[in-house]
Amino acid sequence: MEPVLAHSVRLADDGVHILDRRTFPFERTWVRCPTVADVARAIEDMVTQSSGPYFAALWGMVLAAREARGLPRAEGRAHLERAGRLLVSTRRTNNHLRKAVAAVLAGVDAADDLLEGALAGARAGDQRYRDRSRALGGHTAALLPDDGAVLTHCWADLYLVEAVRAATGLGKRLRFFCTETRPYLQGARLTASTLAEMGVDTTVVTDGMGAAAFSAGEVDVLLTAADRVTMDGHVVNKVGTLGLAVAASAFDVPFLAMVQAPDRLAPTAADVPIEFRSGDDVLHALGRRTADDRVKGWYPAFDVTPPRFVSSVVTDRGAYAPDRLSEYYNGEEVHD
């Protein structure tokens, strides 16, 4: 059975329905987005996270195509381009949104009917993402111990689901430690819940316990997703990844970073914009403010791990040393 979060964005006649990850697993609330602007707002407001914005953007572009129905083709195409820019602007660090928009526009350009082309492009983008995640999961599983403990940070979504599924198929017995991942607690709510749903031995630790777990010999591998990996091997992921990677290196624990493909549009870390969210987010827990009103908060949503702390970057084409990522693109072109 598929984990609940594997299909958390749905297209319907009345709009795009998005499972609200801000309240999962306490509640299973679906947010209905009748327009592409509503989809963009939901992404920006963190209704969906990790790969969720990719799927939301795919189906949000279909809503834009519905909105453009009846317009001359050039005007309809221009409307879709504007919708795409709106969606991409909601979360700037992860480039999934750009890929989703490109997939739908490719479908539009290959079809006579704008809406049919958008649907075809979105379906192709959906299937391609799932297929590549499955391949990535298989390559990752091959690198994990036959019997051991993995520490993961934040919510690696389909990458992690497919890695666990592949590892189970190989007969591997893995235990997972999940950092809680403040301030949204994705690791505790999303990762741990999904791993438990899949029957995996799962333990939640606070964000500050990673080094202690490495020092105590409790962890064999640090495994995270990456929002982007630059061509020179920098791993951009949820803030806190850098600290875990440094600690893992200090205690000789390998760090595997999962990404479908390194980003050719980001030769270096300087080419990746780091999103900052409201500092107010880190000053609240369980709906209550945790600090005096005079206290400020600071919240960079992502950090950058230098390649010297990365053992391997695992892609849908296999694992690469961080200084050899250009080899990913040797040979045939891929949809990166």
C-alpha positions in Angstrom: 0.0 0.0 0.0 1.2 3.5 -0.9 2.0 5.8 2.0 -0.6 8.6 2.4 1.9 11.3 1.5 2.9 9.7 -1.8 -0.3 11.1 -3.3 -1.0 14.3 -1.5 -1.9 16.5 -4.5 -5.0 15.8 -6.6 -6.5 17.5 -9.7 -10.3 17.6 -9.6 -13.1 19.4 -11.5 -13.3 22.1 -8.9 -9.5 22.8 -8.6 -6.4 21.3 -7.1 -6.7 19.6 -3.7 -3.6 19.6 -1.5 -3.2 17.6 1.7 -2.3 20.1 4.4 1.1 19.0 5.6 1.2 21.7 8.3 -1.4 19.6 10.3 -0.6 16.1 9.2 -0.8 13.5 10.8 -3.0 15.1 13.5 -5.5 16.0 10.9 -6.0 15.0 7.3 -7.3 18.2 5.8 -7.4 18.9 2.1 -7.0 22.5 1.0 -9.0 23.2 -2.2 -7.3 25.6 -4.6 -9.7 26.7 -7.4 -7.2 28.8 -9.3 -3.5 28.8 -10.0 -3.1 31.8 -7.8 -4.6 29.8 -4.9 -2.1 27.0 -5.7 0.8 29.5 -5.5 -0.5 30.8 -2.2 -0.7 27.3 -0.8 2.9 26.5 -1.8 4.1 29.8 -0.3 2.2 29.2 2.9 3.8 25.7 3.3 0.5 23.8 2.9 2.7 21.4 1.0 6.5 20.8 1.2 9.3 18.8 -0.3 8.1 17.2 -3.6 4.6 18.4 -2.9 5.1 21.8 -4.6 6.3 20.0 -7.7 3.0 18.2 -8.1 1.0 21.2 -7.0 2.7 23.2 -9.7 2.0 20.6 -12.4 -1.7 20.6 -11.7 -1.7 24.3 -11.0 -0.5 24.9 -14.5 -3.5 22.8 -15.7 -5.8 25.1 -13.8 -4.1 28.0 -15.7 -4.8 26.2 -18.9 -8.4 25.9 -17.9 -8.4 29.6 -17.2 -7.0 30.3 -20.7 -9.7 28.2 -22.4 -11.2 30.2 -25.3 -8.3 32.6 -25.6 -6.3 32.7 -28.9 -3.4 30.3 -28.6 -0.7 33.0 -28.3 -2.6 34.7 -25.5 -3.3 31.4 -23.8 0.4 30.5 -24.0 1.3 33.9 -22.5 -1.2 33.3 -19.6 0.5 29.9 -18.9 3.9 31.6 -18.9 2.7 34.2 -16.4 1.3 31.4 -14.2 4.6 29.6 -14.4 6.5 32.6 -13.2 4.1 33.0 -10.3 4.5 29.4 -9.2 8.3 29.4 -9.5 8.5 32.6 -7.4 6.9 31.0 -4.4 9.9 28.8 -3.3 13.2 30.0 -4.9 15.7 27.5 -3.5 14.3 24.3 -4.8 14.1 24.0 -8.5 11.3 21.5 -8.7 8.9 24.2 -9.6 10.8 25.3 -12.6 10.9 21.7 -13.8 7.2 21.3 -13.3 6.4 24.4 -15.3 8.7 23.3 -18.1 7.0 19.9 -18.3 3.6 21.4 -18.7 4.8 24.0 -21.3 6.5 21.2 -23.2 3.2 19.4 -23.4 1.4 22.5 -24.5 3.9 23.2 -27.3 3.5 19.6 -28.6 -0.3 19.7 -28.8 -2.9 21.5 -30.9 -5.2 22.0 -27.9 -3.8 24.0 -25.1 -5.7 22.3 -22.3 -5.1 18.8 -23.6 -1.4 19.6 -24.0 -1.2 20.9 -20.4 -2.8 17.7 -19.1 -0.5 15.6 -21.1 2.5 17.5 -19.9 1.4 17.4 -16.3 0.8 13.6 -16.5 4.2 13.1 -18.1 5.9 15.2 -15.5 4.1 13.3 -12.7 5.1 9.9 -14.1 8.7 11.0 -14.8 9.2 12.3 -11.3 7.9 9.0 -9.8 10.0 6.9 -12.1 13.2 8.8 -11.4 12.5 8.7 -7.7 12.1 4.9 -7.9 15.5 4.7 -9.8 17.1 7.0 -7.2 15.7 4.9 -4.4 17.1 1.7 -5.8 20.6 3.2 -6.2 20.4 4.6 -2.6 19.3 1.3 -1.1 22.3 -0.5 -2.6 24.6 1.8 -0.6 22.8 1.2 2.7 24.0 -1.4 5.2 22.2 -4.8 5.3 21.5 -4.3 9.0 22.0 -0.8 10.4 20.8 2.6 11.5 20.2 5.6 9.3 19.8 9.2 10.5 17.7 11.4 8.2 16.8 15.1 8.3 13.6 16.8 7.4 11.2 15.0 4.9 12.9 13.4 1.9 9.5 12.4 0.5 9.4 10.0 -2.5 13.1 9.7 -2.5 13.1 8.2 1.0 9.9 6.1 0.4 11.5 4.5 -2.7 14.8 3.9 -0.9 13.1 2.2 2.0 10.9 0.1 -0.4 14.0 -0.9 -2.4 16.0 -1.7 0.7 13.2 -3.9 2.0 13.1 -5.7 -1.3 16.8 -6.5 -0.9 16.1 -8.0 2.5 17.9 -5.2 4.4 16.9 -4.4 8.0 17.2 -0.7 8.7 16.4 1.4 11.7 15.8 5.1 11.2 16.5 8.1 13.4 14.5 11.1 12.3 15.4 14.6 13.4 12.2 16.5 14.5 13.2 19.3 12.1 12.0 22.6 13.6 10.2 24.8 13.1 7.6 22.8 11.1 8.6 19.4 12.6 8.5 17.7 9.2 10.8 15.0 10.4 8.7 14.1 13.4 5.3 14.5 11.7 6.0 13.5 8.0 9.1 11.3 7.9 8.6 9.4 11.1 4.8 8.9 10.4 5.5 7.6 6.9 8.3 5.3 8.0 6.1 3.9 10.7 3.3 3.5 8.1 5.8 1.4 6.1 6.6 -0.8 9.0 10.1 0.6 9.7 11.7 0.8 13.1 11.7 4.6 13.7 13.0 6.9 16.5 12.6 10.6 16.7 15.4 12.8 18.0 15.6 16.5 18.4 17.6 18.6 15.9 20.5 19.0 18.4 21.0 15.2 19.0 22.7 14.2 15.8 26.3 14.6 16.9 25.5 12.7 20.1 24.0 9.8 18.0 27.1 9.7 15.8 29.5 9.9 18.8 27.7 7.0 20.5 28.0 4.8 17.4 24.2 4.7 17.1 24.2 5.7 13.4 25.8 4.0 10.4 24.7 6.5 7.6 23.5 10.0 7.4 20.9 10.1 4.5 19.1 13.2 3.3 17.4 14.5 0.2 18.7 17.7 -1.4 16.7 20.6 -2.7 19.5 21.2 -5.1 23.0 19.9 -5.7 25.3 22.3 -7.6 27.7 21.1 -10.3 30.7 21.6 -8.0 29.2 19.3 -5.3 27.5 21.6 -2.8 24.4 20.2 -1.2 21.5 22.6 -0.6 18.9 21.2 1.8 16.7 22.0 4.8 18.6 24.1 7.3 20.4 21.8 9.8 21.8 19.5 7.1 25.1 21.3 7.3 25.5 20.8 11.0 24.7 17.1 10.7 27.1 16.6 7.8 29.9 18.3 9.7 29.2 16.1 12.8 29.0 13.0 10.6 32.3 13.7 9.1 33.9 14.2 12.5 32.8 10.7 13.5 33.5 9.0 10.2 29.8 8.5 9.3 29.2 8.7 5.6 26.8 11.3 4.3 24.6 10.3 1.2 22.7 13.1 -0.4 19.8 12.1 -2.7 18.8 14.2 -5.7 17.4 13.1 -9.1 20.1 15.1 -10.9 22.7 17.8 -10.2 21.5 21.2 -11.4 23.3 22.5 -14.5 21.8 25.9 -13.9 23.7 26.1 -10.6 27.5 25.7 -11.3 28.3 26.8 -7.8 26.5 27.5 -4.5 26.5 31.2 -5.3 24.0 30.4 -8.1 21.4 29.1 -5.6 19.2 31.7 -3.9 18.6 30.8 -0.2 15.1 31.4 0.9 14.5 33.1 4.2 11.2 32.7 6.0 9.7 34.8 8.7 11.8 34.7 11.9 8.5 34.6 13.8 8.2 30.9 12.7 11.0 29.9 15.1 9.5 31.8 18.0 6.4 29.6 18.3 5.6 26.0 19.3 2.3 24.3 19.6 0.6 27.5 18.7 2.2 29.6 21.5 5.1 32.0 21.4 8.2 30.6 23.1 10.1 33.8 23.8 9.6 37.3 25.1 8.0 39.7 22.7 11.3 41.6 22.5 13.1 38.6 21.1 13.7 38.3 17.4 13.9 35.1 15.3 16.1 34.3 12.3 15.1 31.6 9.8 17.2 30.7 6.8 15.1 27.8 5.4 18.1 26.1 3.8 21.8 25.7 4.3 24.7 24.7 2.0 26.9 21.7 2.8 30.4 22.0 1.1 31.4 18.9 -0.9 34.2 18.0 1.5 31.5 16.8 3.9 29.6 14.8 1.3 30.5 11.2 0.7 28.3 10.6 -2.3 25.5 12.3 -4.3 23.1 9.6 -5.3 21.0 10.3 -8.4 18.6 8.4 -10.6 21.7 7.3 -12.6 23.7 6.1 -9.6 26.1 7.5 -7.1 28.8 10.1 -7.8 31.6 11.6 -5.8 30.8 15.3 -5.4 33.7 16.3 -7.6 32.6 14.1 -10.5 29.0 15.2 -10.9 29.6 16.4 -14.5 29.8 12.7 -15.4 26.1 12.5 -14.8 25.5 14.3 -18.1 27.9 12.2 -20.2 26.0 10.7 -23.1 22.3 11.1 -23.7 20.4 14.2 -22.6 18.0 13.8 -19.7 15.1 15.9 -18.4 17.0 17.4 -15.5 
